[in-house]
């Protein structure tokens, strides 16, 4: 099995090294194509206004001066010779990609780009509160088995799999759950500052708050210390509204 690994935290991120480690438990045909710099929040963006460059690190690893979607596109169309990968693993992201966060996530977007090319893809994230060490051992311990079970089960061509590991030690993981996308209460905040020349700049941060657990959601599973496995569909059409509008508008 040929596996492509990418991420949105950048080529030097510890989560990428952890992802490569678990990929080598599944195959010895591993390729790494990841962004030069942190692209968290890049979503499914492509670099269109400036050139994209790929820096070769070794025979099977490249750092790309672009987004996670750029990385997958370059890998599949140019950088990897011979047959296309059989699987794309995007991660491990430092922090969960849960609920509405998936719409911002470069980790999920890289898996989405692979899915558009017809390559099965899994986005992998290790949840953390960002105030202490990230429990990479939890993802490393459980991911190989989860990936094998997913591959055995299979999924449709227009679906990608979003997997989140809970912020607990490996032996505290309470199984896994197949979930739907949850949602938090919305909110963002701005940290307004001035540079030494008096010019204003901003840091954007989340102010979303948790809501009571909704049964069957990814947020509920993580709250129960379970591994959350969420199939995501490329078709964003809301079919009930489509039918209703069709009837109303003739």
N, C-alpha and C positions, 0 to 999 in steps of 0.2 A: 504494500500500500504506500503510495506517494502522498506525503502530507506537507502542506504549506502552512507555516506559522506566521502570523502577523499580530499587530496590536494597535492601540492608540496612545499608549504611554511612552513609546519611543524605543529605539533599538537597545538602549542601555538599561531598560526597566527590569527590575528583579522579577516581575511577573512573566516577562517574556522568557527569561532563563528557566523559570519554573515550568512554563508551558513546553519549552523544548525538552526539558527533562522527562516529562510524562509522555511526550510524543515518541521519544526513543524507547519507551516501553511497548509501543505499538508497532513500530517500524524502524528500519535503518535508512529509509529513503526520505530524509527530512530537508526541507528548504525553509529558509527564514528571509522574509522581506518585510521590513518594518520601517516606520518613519524615523528620520534623523532626530526629531525633537518630539516633545510631548504634544499630542494632538487631541487631548481630552476635550469633548464637546464639539468635535468637528462634524459630527453626524455623517451624513452621506455625501459630503461635499467633494468635488473634484477640483483640482488646480487647473484653471483654464486661462488665467491672465498672465501667468509667468511660466517659464520652462520648468520641467520636472527632471531632476537628476538622480541617478542611481549610483551609489558608491559601493563598489564591490569589497566585501570584507574577507571572504574566502570563496571557495568554489561553489558553495551553496548558501551564501548569506549576503544580503544587500541592505544598505541603509538608503532610504528614499527621501528626497527633500520635498515631501508632499504629505497628503492626508492618508489615512488608512485605506480609503477607497482607491486612491492612486496606487498604493502598494499592491493591492490585489490585481488591479488592472494591468500594471506593468509586469507583475509576476506571471500572469496567465497569457499575456500577449507577447512578451518579449524576453523576460529574464530566465524563465525555466525552459530548457530545451526538451524536446521529446514529448512524451504524453503529458497531458495536464494532470495536476494532482487529483487524487481520488477523494481528498478531504481537506478542508481548510479549518484550522483551529485559530480563533481570534482571541487573544488574551495572554496570560491571565490579567484582567483589569484589576487595578488596585481600587477597590470600592465596588459596591453592588451596582448592577444595571437592572433596576427594578421599577415597576410601574411606568410612569411617564418619562423616566430617565432614558428609556430605550430610544426615544425620539431624538435625544441629544447625543447619544453614545456613538463614538467612532468605533468602539469594539463591535457593537451590533452591526454598524454600517458596513464594516469590512466583511462580516459574514453575509450580509445582504448582497454586497457586490459579487461575492463568489456564487451565491444562489442565482443571481441574474445570469451568470455564465453557465449555469447548469452543474456546478460543483457543490456537493453536499457540504454544509458549513455549520459549525458550532461556535457560538460566542460564549466565553468562559470568564466569570468574574468572581473574585474573592471579596465578599462583603467585609467592611471594616468601618470603625467610627473615626478613623484618621487621627486619633489622639495617641495611639500606642502602636506597637509593632503589628504589622499585617501578618495574619496567620497563613502564610503560604503553605505550610505543611498540611493544612486541611485540604486545600485544593489538590496538592500533589498526591496526597494519600488516596483521595476518593475519585479523582478525575479519570484515571485509567479504566476503572470498572464501569463508571457511568458512561464513558465514551463507547466502550465495547458493547454495553447493553443497548445503547442507542443505535449503533451500527447494525447490531443483530435485528433490532426491531424495524429499522428503516423509517423513512418519512417521505412525503411527496416532494416533487422537484421544485415546487414554488414555495416551499416552507424552509425556514432556518430554525435552529434550536438555540434558545437562550438559556444558559445554565448559570445559576448563582449558588455559591457555597457560603454557608452561614459563618458568622464571626465567632466561632467557638473552636476549641481544640479538636483534633481529628476524632478522638474517642467520644466526644460529646455530640457528634452529628446524629440526629434522630431520624435516619433514613432519608428517603427522597419523596418528592411529591410532584406530580405532573399538574401544572397550574395554568391559570389564565393571567393576563396582565392586570395588575392592580392599579391603584391610583391614590396619591396622597392629596392633601389639601394644597392648592397652588400657592406659590409665593416666591419672590426673589427679593434680594436686597442689594443696595449699592453702598460701597465704602468709598466715599468721596475724599480725595486727597489733592495735594498740590506738590508739584516737583520743585526743585531748587530755583527755577526761573519763574515760579508763580503760575504755571500752567496747570489747569485742572485735569486730573485723570481719575479713573474709577476702577475698583475691583468689583466684579460681579460675583455674587454668592447666592446660594439657595437659602430661602427662608421657609421651605415647605415643611409642613408638620404632618406627623403620622395621624391617620384616622383609625377608628376601630377596625380590627381585622375583618376583611371581607372573605367569606368562606371560599376556598378554592383559588385564592390569588397568590401570586409570587410573594407579596409582602407578608401574607399570613404564613406561608411555608418558612420563610426566613425567620419570622418571629417565633416559630416553633422549633428553630434550630435544624430545619430540614434543608436538603438540597432542592432548590426550586428549578424545575425543568419546564420551560415555557415554549411551545411551538409558536412561531410568528409567521404570519402569512404575508406574502408580497402584495396581494390584492388589498388595497386600502378602501375599496368601495364598501359603503354601508348599504347592503343589499335591500334591507327592509325600507330604508328611506328612498332608495332608488325606485323601488316598486311603487311606493306611495306617491312620490313626485310624478312618476310616469302616469299614474292614474289621475292625479290632480291636474296635470298640465296637458294631458292628452297626447 
